[in-house]
Amino acid sequence: MTTSMNRLANEHICRMIAWEVTRSCNLSCVHCRAASHLGPYPEEFSTAECLRLLDDIASVAQPVIILTGGEPLLRPDIFEIAAYGTSKGLRMVLATNGTLVDEAVAKKMIESGIQRVSISIDGPDAASHDAFRQEKGAFDGAMRGIEAMKSAGMEFQINTTITNTNLHQIKDIHDMALRIGAAAHHIFLLVPTGRGKDLAQQAITAADYEETLHWFYEESLTCEIQLKATCAPHYFRIMRQNKPKGQKPVKKVGGHFHESTRGCLGGISFCFISHVGQVQPCGYLELDCGNVREKSFQEIWEQSEVFCNLRDYSKYGGKCGRCEFIKVCGGCRARAFEATGDYLAEEPLCLYQPRR
């Protein structure tokens, strides 16, 4: 590895990993990046392989591990995996649609050391959410799951994917997140991959994108819970543009950094591991950076050509490459790839014109 690659690797510590422990899912959501169905899917990791992977990761860094899917609760060994990660000193969190959560499951979450659970809610009522999830009863199931977690004392957050279909409802969803006691509300801007490609025409416009992020930022100034925008790197540019001069970055509720983080984290401090072990910059950017069944996690994280390119801002193209906010925004690399075939191209949904 070159001196330059060594320098880049040392500057970029892995702080978060989304691990698709299974691709199987009990729902068929219209925006699913993995186009998941109930499965089974061949070549998924055995329990022993899962534990070895956690050993491998923990020997290099101490990232947050997001157990995701598909629906991770379909794995019968999910709590064994979570407990093992906890024993290795890793912060284990879990992403679920909520429909399989009852009080017994919520209790197991706590016992296994899971620190937070995210529930995806994409409409403020059953009609809108169920249409998004393509399953009648999905909303009621998620609400029952949330109540079970609240009774057990399991911290949860709400994740919402924004499209043209629910853009007009985002404030109602946000109000609901506050009302039901969520610890955080994270919004996701649609990236047209997987089944989401069929929703490409439902992606919001660049103007709506900008307006929504400005609203979200204004809301964050007084909101009592943590707010975060994901797959929406412009948000961090908007934060810098609106921050009073001399104001230092602050920590948000629960000790989570907000302003001091960055837009697109893929390959910078975050990566995704698929159900068959393929490492990618994120779940939406399906570039093979190496497989943990064939290489160590450290080797992939430090030496992947894609990761090294993502860490070298001089290689970014178009207006992203000359933007003064490149280090805090970075543009959505997955959206650039879907639009142009080049993951280093400029973000296609950005109205901002760089000063340079």
C-alpha positions in Angstrom: 0.0 0.0 0.0 1.4 3.4 -0.9 2.3 6.1 1.7 -0.7 8.1 0.4 -3.1 5.2 0.9 -1.6 4.6 4.4 -2.2 8.3 5.3 -5.8 8.2 4.1 -6.5 5.0 6.0 -5.1 6.5 9.2 -7.3 9.6 8.8 -10.5 7.5 8.3 -11.5 5.3 11.2 -14.5 3.1 10.7 -17.1 4.4 13.1 -20.3 2.7 11.8 -21.2 -0.4 9.9 -24.6 -1.4 8.6 -24.6 -5.2 8.4 -27.3 -6.9 6.4 -27.5 -10.0 8.6 -30.2 -11.4 6.3 -31.9 -10.3 3.1 -35.2 -12.1 4.0 -38.1 -9.9 5.0 -41.7 -10.4 5.9 -42.7 -7.2 3.9 -42.2 -6.1 0.3 -41.7 -2.3 0.7 -41.9 -0.3 -2.5 -38.6 1.5 -1.9 -36.5 -1.4 -0.7 -32.9 -1.1 -1.9 -32.5 -4.9 -1.7 -35.9 -5.8 -3.3 -36.2 -8.2 -0.4 -38.8 -11.0 0.0 -39.3 -13.8 2.5 -36.4 -15.9 1.1 -34.6 -18.0 2.0 -31.4 -16.5 0.4 -28.5 -18.8 -0.3 -25.0 -18.3 1.2 -26.1 -16.1 4.2 -23.7 -16.3 7.1 -23.9 -19.0 9.7 -23.9 -18.1 13.4 -20.2 -19.1 13.6 -19.3 -16.9 10.6 -21.2 -13.9 12.2 -19.3 -14.2 15.4 -16.0 -14.5 13.5 -16.8 -11.3 11.6 -17.5 -9.5 14.8 -14.1 -10.7 16.1 -12.5 -9.4 12.9 -14.2 -6.0 13.1 -13.5 -5.5 16.9 -9.7 -6.2 16.3 -9.6 -3.1 14.1 -12.1 -0.6 15.4 -15.0 -0.1 17.7 -17.8 1.0 15.3 -21.5 1.1 15.9 -22.9 -2.0 14.3 -26.4 -1.6 12.8 -28.0 -5.0 12.5 -30.2 -4.6 9.5 -31.8 -6.5 6.6 -34.2 -7.5 5.1 -35.7 -8.0 8.6 -33.0 -9.0 11.1 -35.6 -10.4 13.5 -36.2 -13.3 11.1 -32.8 -14.6 12.1 -33.3 -17.0 15.0 -29.8 -16.3 16.3 -30.1 -12.5 16.1 -29.9 -12.0 19.8 -26.9 -14.3 20.1 -25.1 -12.2 17.5 -26.1 -9.0 19.3 -25.0 -10.3 22.7 -21.6 -11.4 21.2 -21.0 -8.0 19.7 -21.9 -6.3 23.0 -19.3 -8.6 24.8 -16.7 -7.3 22.3 -17.4 -3.8 23.3 -19.3 -2.8 20.2 -22.4 -0.6 20.3 -25.1 -2.8 18.8 -28.2 -1.3 17.3 -31.0 -2.8 15.2 -33.2 -1.7 12.3 -36.6 -3.3 12.0 -40.0 -2.7 10.5 -41.4 -3.4 14.0 -44.1 -5.9 13.0 -42.3 -8.8 14.7 -41.7 -7.1 18.0 -43.6 -8.0 21.1 -42.8 -7.7 24.8 -40.8 -10.9 24.8 -38.7 -9.8 21.8 -38.2 -6.3 23.3 -36.9 -8.0 26.5 -34.5 -10.0 24.5 -33.3 -6.9 22.8 -32.4 -5.4 26.1 -30.8 -8.5 27.5 -28.6 -8.9 24.4 -27.3 -5.3 24.9 -28.9 -3.7 21.9 -28.7 0.1 22.6 -31.3 1.4 20.2 -33.8 0.2 17.7 -35.0 2.0 14.6 -38.5 1.6 13.3 -39.3 2.6 9.7 -42.5 4.7 9.5 -43.3 6.3 6.1 -46.8 7.6 6.7 -48.7 9.1 9.7 -51.5 6.6 9.4 -52.3 3.0 8.4 -53.5 3.9 4.9 -50.3 5.7 3.8 -47.8 3.5 5.6 -49.3 0.3 4.5 -49.4 1.4 0.9 -45.7 2.2 1.1 -45.0 -1.2 2.8 -47.3 -3.1 0.5 -48.8 -5.0 3.5 -52.1 -4.4 5.2 -51.6 -4.1 8.9 -47.9 -3.0 8.7 -48.6 0.3 10.5 -50.6 -1.3 13.3 -47.9 -3.9 13.7 -45.2 -1.3 13.9 -47.2 0.6 16.5 -47.7 -2.5 18.6 -43.9 -3.1 18.3 -43.2 0.4 19.5 -45.6 0.0 22.5 -43.8 -3.2 23.4 -40.4 -1.6 23.3 -41.7 1.4 25.4 -43.1 -1.0 28.0 -39.7 -2.9 28.2 -37.7 0.4 28.3 -36.0 -0.2 24.9 -34.9 3.1 23.3 -36.2 3.6 19.7 -36.1 6.1 16.8 -38.2 6.6 13.8 -36.8 6.4 10.3 -38.7 7.9 7.4 -38.0 7.6 3.6 -39.2 10.7 1.8 -40.7 10.6 -1.7 -43.2 12.7 -3.5 -45.9 10.4 -2.1 -45.4 11.3 1.5 -43.5 14.7 1.2 -46.7 16.5 2.2 -47.0 14.3 5.3 -43.5 14.6 6.7 -44.5 17.2 9.3 -47.3 14.9 10.5 -44.9 12.0 10.7 -42.4 14.1 12.6 -45.1 15.2 15.0 -46.1 11.6 15.5 -42.5 10.7 16.3 -42.5 13.3 19.0 -45.8 12.2 20.3 -45.0 8.5 20.7 -41.7 9.2 22.5 -39.1 8.4 19.9 -35.5 9.3 20.9 -34.8 10.5 17.4 -36.2 11.1 14.0 -34.0 10.3 11.0 -35.2 11.2 7.5 -33.9 9.4 4.4 -34.0 10.9 0.9 -34.9 8.2 -1.7 -32.0 6.7 -3.6 -33.4 4.8 -6.6 -31.9 1.3 -6.2 -33.5 -2.1 -5.9 -37.3 -1.8 -5.9 -36.7 1.9 -5.4 -35.8 2.2 -9.1 -39.5 1.8 -9.8 -40.0 4.9 -7.7 -37.5 7.1 -9.5 -40.4 9.2 -10.8 -41.5 9.7 -7.2 -38.1 11.1 -6.0 -38.6 14.7 -4.9 -37.2 17.5 -7.0 -34.0 19.3 -6.1 -36.0 22.3 -5.0 -38.2 20.2 -2.7 -35.1 18.5 -1.4 -33.6 21.9 -0.5 -36.8 23.2 1.1 -37.3 20.0 3.1 -33.8 20.1 4.5 -34.1 23.8 5.4 -37.3 23.0 7.3 -35.6 20.0 9.0 -32.7 22.2 10.1 -35.0 24.9 11.5 -36.9 22.2 13.4 -33.6 20.8 14.8 -32.9 24.1 16.5 -35.7 23.7 19.0 -36.6 20.0 18.8 -36.1 18.1 22.1 -35.0 14.9 20.2 -32.2 14.1 17.9 -32.8 14.9 14.2 -30.6 13.6 11.4 -30.8 13.5 7.6 -29.4 10.5 5.9 -28.7 10.1 2.1 -29.1 13.9 2.2 -25.6 15.2 2.5 -26.6 18.8 1.5 -28.1 19.0 5.0 -24.6 19.5 6.4 -23.9 22.3 3.9 -27.2 24.0 5.0 -26.2 23.7 8.6 -22.8 25.4 7.9 -24.6 28.1 5.9 -27.0 28.9 8.7 -24.7 28.6 11.7 -23.9 31.9 13.4 -20.2 32.9 13.0 -18.0 31.7 15.8 -20.5 29.0 17.0 -18.8 25.7 17.7 -20.3 22.3 16.8 -22.5 21.0 19.5 -23.6 17.5 20.7 -27.2 16.6 20.3 -29.5 14.6 22.6 -28.0 11.3 23.8 -24.4 12.3 23.1 -24.8 11.8 19.3 -22.7 14.2 17.2 -24.8 16.2 14.7 -23.1 19.2 13.4 -19.6 17.8 13.8 -20.3 14.9 11.5 -20.5 14.9 7.7 -22.8 14.3 4.8 -22.0 11.2 2.7 -20.0 8.9 5.0 -19.7 6.0 2.6 -16.1 4.8 2.7 -15.1 7.7 4.9 -16.2 6.5 8.4 -19.1 4.1 7.4 -19.5 1.0 5.3 -22.1 -1.7 4.5 -21.7 -5.5 4.6 -24.1 -7.5 2.6 -25.8 -10.8 3.5 -23.1 -12.7 1.6 -20.2 -10.6 3.0 -19.6 -8.1 0.3 -18.3 -4.8 1.6 -19.7 -1.6 0.0 -19.5 2.1 0.7 -23.2 2.0 1.6 -26.3 -0.2 1.0 -27.3 1.9 -2.0 -23.9 1.9 -3.7 -23.4 -1.7 -4.8 -19.7 -1.5 -5.6 -17.7 -4.6 -4.5 -14.9 -3.4 -2.3 -14.0 -6.9 -1.1 -15.6 -9.8 0.7 -15.0 -10.5 4.4 -15.1 -14.2 3.6 -11.9 -13.8 1.5 -10.1 -10.8 3.1 -9.8 -9.3 6.6 -12.1 -6.4 7.3 -9.0 -4.3 8.0 -7.5 -5.0 4.6 -10.7 -4.1 2.8 -11.2 -0.9 4.9 -7.7 0.3 4.4 -6.9 -0.9 0.9 -10.1 -0.9 -1.2 -9.5 1.3 -4.3 -13.1 2.6 -4.1 -12.7 3.6 -0.4 -9.4 5.3 -1.1 -11.0 7.2 -4.1 -13.9 8.3 -1.9 -11.4 9.7 0.7 -9.5 11.7 -2.0 -11.7 14.8 -2.7 -9.5 15.9 -5.5 -11.0 13.0 -7.5 -14.6 14.2 -7.3 -16.0 15.5 -10.5 -18.3 18.3 -11.6 -19.4 21.0 -9.2 -18.9 18.7 -6.2 -15.2 18.6 -7.0 -14.9 22.4 -6.9 -17.4 23.0 -4.0 -16.2 24.7 -0.9 -18.5 22.4 1.1 -17.0 19.2 -0.3 -15.6 18.0 3.0 -18.8 18.5 5.0 -21.3 17.4 2.3 -19.6 15.2 -0.4 -22.8 14.7 -2.4 -24.7 11.4 -2.4 -22.2 9.0 -4.1 -25.0 6.4 -4.7 -27.3 9.0 -6.4 -24.4 10.1 -8.6 -23.6 6.5 -9.6 -27.3 5.7 -10.4 -27.5 8.9 -12.5 -24.2 8.7 -14.4 -22.5 5.4 -13.7 -19.6 7.3 -12.0 -19.6 7.3 -8.2 -17.3 10.3 -8.2 -19.5 12.4 -10.4 -21.4 15.4 -9.1 -24.6 14.9 -7.0 -27.5 15.2 -9.4 -30.0 16.7 -6.9 -28.2 19.8 -5.7 -29.2 23.4 -6.5 -26.1 24.9 -4.8 -23.6 26.6 -7.1 -20.1 26.6 -5.7 -18.3 29.9 -5.3 -15.2 28.6 -6.8 
